[in-house]
Amino acid sequence: MTETRQGPAVPAQRGDEPIRVLLVDDHALLRRGLDIVLQTEPDIVVVGEAGDGSEAVAKAAELLPDLVLLDVKMPSRDGIGGGIQAAAAIKEVAPSTRIVMLTMSEEEEDLYEAIKAGASGYLLKGILPHEIADSIRAVVGGQSLISPPMAAKLLTEFATMVRHGEDRKNPGPPAPRLTDRELEVLKLIATGANNSKIAKTLFISENTVKNHVRNILEKLQLHSRMEAVMYAVREKILDLP
């Protein structure tokens, strides 16, 4: 049984507001397990649950959560198929909500389409409990949960689509100009590097990295790091092999 809940007033990393999470999976037992794990985190609160894509979209529109944990393999209902369609629909009704896909394997082909639909990354269902909360904080903080191998696969597939003209049916205005440093940061994001690794590679602070990422997203008018990478490949801002 799915539900909507109001979170308690608990301290959080973003001022006094906790990170509000919506859990979406057709297995109630998994949702319950995630809920139990997240209840131990003072800065994260589960505000609702959904058992299929259609309900997930409705709950996202109602609750406007900060983040949705969404199963890739969702049952079809009311015209909304799996997790990918649900992700795209959630981004329509709640554009600022971050989406993280739940998956059994990072080899699933659906993950590429999920990222294109607006997801900020994925979590393997076998992840250690303490890593779940850290991952949620990272995504809400602006990072993507994309491993370097997966990032390479995503870029290869996307670059192939661009060469075949599959993603330029409606080209928009010229791409905004990024600074040399912003391009360096974007290229590192494209490899799956997190803020810490980018900071070490470029010999700058993590706060500086965050500022660059924020500026990149604002200039490109996008919501996630991987969206920025894909946009950059399409517009030939990034030169990839």
C-alpha positions in Angstrom: 0.0 0.0 0.0 1.4 3.4 -1.0 1.1 6.5 1.1 1.9 10.1 1.6 3.6 11.4 4.7 4.5 14.6 6.2 8.1 14.7 7.4 9.1 15.7 10.9 10.9 18.9 11.6 14.5 17.6 11.6 17.8 19.3 11.0 19.2 19.1 7.5 22.2 20.1 5.5 20.2 22.8 3.6 19.3 25.2 6.4 16.5 23.8 8.5 14.8 21.9 5.7 15.3 18.1 5.3 15.8 16.5 1.9 12.3 15.3 0.9 12.3 11.9 -0.9 9.6 10.0 -2.8 10.1 6.2 -3.0 8.8 4.5 -6.2 8.9 0.7 -6.7 6.3 -1.9 -7.3 7.7 -4.1 -4.5 6.4 -2.9 -1.2 9.1 -4.8 0.7 11.8 -2.8 -1.1 10.1 0.5 -0.4 9.8 -0.5 3.3 13.5 -1.4 3.4 14.5 1.9 1.9 12.1 3.8 4.3 13.7 2.1 7.3 17.2 2.9 6.2 16.3 6.6 5.5 14.5 7.0 8.8 17.9 6.9 10.6 19.1 10.0 8.6 18.2 13.3 10.4 18.4 15.4 7.3 16.4 13.1 5.0 12.6 12.4 5.2 10.5 10.1 3.1 7.4 12.1 2.2 5.6 9.5 0.1 5.6 6.2 -1.7 4.2 4.9 -5.0 3.9 1.5 -6.5 3.7 2.3 -10.3 4.6 5.1 -12.7 1.2 6.7 -12.9 1.0 7.0 -9.1 4.6 8.3 -9.0 3.8 11.1 -11.4 0.7 12.1 -9.4 2.6 12.0 -6.1 5.5 14.0 -7.6 3.1 16.7 -8.8 1.4 16.8 -5.3 4.4 16.7 -3.1 7.2 18.3 -5.3 9.9 16.2 -3.6 13.5 17.1 -3.8 14.4 13.6 -5.1 12.6 10.6 -6.4 14.1 7.1 -6.1 12.5 5.4 -9.1 12.6 1.7 -10.1 13.7 1.3 -13.8 11.4 -1.7 -14.3 8.0 -0.3 -13.3 4.7 -1.9 -14.2 2.6 -0.2 -16.9 -0.6 1.6 -15.8 -2.8 4.4 -17.2 -0.6 5.0 -20.2 2.6 5.4 -18.3 4.9 2.4 -19.0 8.1 1.8 -17.1 10.4 3.9 -15.1 11.7 5.8 -18.1 8.3 7.1 -19.1 7.6 7.9 -15.5 10.9 9.8 -15.2 10.1 11.9 -18.2 6.6 12.6 -16.9 7.9 13.5 -13.4 10.3 16.1 -15.0 7.3 17.6 -16.7 5.3 18.1 -13.5 8.2 18.8 -11.2 11.2 20.1 -13.2 13.3 20.8 -10.2 12.9 17.3 -8.7 16.0 15.1 -9.0 15.4 11.6 -10.2 17.6 8.6 -9.3 16.9 5.3 -10.9 16.9 2.0 -8.9 18.3 -0.9 -10.9 19.6 -4.4 -10.4 22.5 -3.9 -12.8 24.3 -0.9 -14.4 24.4 -2.9 -17.6 20.7 -2.4 -18.2 20.2 -0.7 -21.6 17.3 1.3 -20.1 19.7 3.4 -18.0 20.8 5.4 -21.1 17.2 6.3 -21.9 16.6 7.1 -18.2 19.4 9.7 -18.3 18.0 11.2 -21.4 14.6 11.4 -19.7 16.1 13.5 -17.0 17.5 11.1 -14.4 20.6 12.2 -12.5 22.0 8.7 -12.2 21.3 5.3 -10.7 21.6 3.3 -7.6 22.1 -0.5 -7.6 19.6 -2.3 -5.5 22.4 -4.1 -3.7 24.0 -0.8 -2.5 25.1 -0.7 1.1 22.6 1.1 3.4 24.9 3.9 4.4 25.7 4.7 0.7 22.0 5.4 0.0 21.8 8.5 2.1 25.2 9.7 0.8 24.1 9.3 -2.7 20.8 11.2 -2.1 22.8 14.1 -0.6 25.2 14.1 -3.5 22.5 14.3 -6.1 20.5 17.0 -4.3 23.8 18.8 -4.0 24.1 18.8 -7.8 26.2 15.7 -8.5 25.3 12.8 -10.8 25.5 9.1 -9.9 27.2 7.9 -13.0 30.2 5.5 -12.8 33.1 6.2 -15.2 32.3 3.0 -17.2 28.6 4.0 -17.5 29.6 7.6 -18.5 31.8 6.2 -21.3 28.9 4.0 -22.6 26.5 6.9 -22.4 28.8 9.3 -24.3 29.6 6.6 -27.0 25.9 5.9 -27.6 24.9 9.6 -27.6 27.8 10.6 -29.9 26.7 7.8 -32.3 23.1 9.2 -32.3 24.4 12.7 -33.0 26.4 11.5 -36.0 23.3 9.8 -37.3 21.3 12.9 -36.9 18.9 11.3 -34.5 19.0 14.0 -31.9 19.1 17.2 -34.0 15.7 17.2 -35.6 14.9 20.5 -34.0 18.2 22.4 -33.5 17.8 25.3 -31.1 19.7 28.6 -30.9 23.6 28.7 -30.9 25.0 27.2 -27.7 26.1 29.6 -25.0 29.8 30.1 -24.7 31.5 28.4 -21.8 34.8 29.6 -20.3 37.9 27.5 -20.7 37.7 26.4 -17.1 34.0 25.5 -17.5 34.9 23.4 -20.4 37.6 21.6 -18.4 35.0 20.9 -15.7 32.5 19.7 -18.2 35.0 17.3 -19.8 35.8 15.8 -16.4 32.0 15.5 -15.6 31.8 13.6 -18.9 34.2 10.9 -17.5 31.9 10.4 -14.5 34.2 12.3 -12.1 32.6 13.7 -9.0 33.3 17.1 -7.5 36.1 15.8 -5.3 38.0 14.3 -8.2 37.4 17.3 -10.4 38.8 19.5 -7.6 41.9 17.4 -7.2 42.5 17.2 -11.0 42.2 20.9 -11.5 43.8 21.9 -8.2 40.8 23.9 -7.1 38.4 23.7 -4.2 35.2 21.7 -4.3 33.2 24.9 -3.7 34.8 26.3 -6.8 33.8 23.2 -8.7 30.2 23.6 -7.5 30.2 27.2 -8.7 31.4 26.1 -12.1 28.8 23.4 -12.4 26.1 25.8 -11.4 27.3 28.3 -14.0 27.4 25.7 -16.7 23.8 24.5 -15.9 22.5 28.1 -15.8 24.2 29.0 -19.1 22.8 25.9 -20.8 19.5 26.1 -19.0 19.6 22.5 -18.0 18.9 20.6 -14.7 21.6 17.9 -14.4 25.2 17.3 -15.1 24.6 14.5 -17.6 22.1 16.7 -19.5 24.8 19.2 -19.8 27.3 16.6 -21.1 24.8 15.4 -23.7 23.9 18.9 -24.8 27.6 19.6 -25.1 28.2 16.6 -27.3 25.2 17.5 -29.5 26.3 21.1 -29.9 30.0 20.0 -30.4 31.1 22.0 -27.4 33.0 18.9 -26.3 35.4 17.2 -28.7 35.2 13.5 -28.0 37.0 10.7 -29.8 
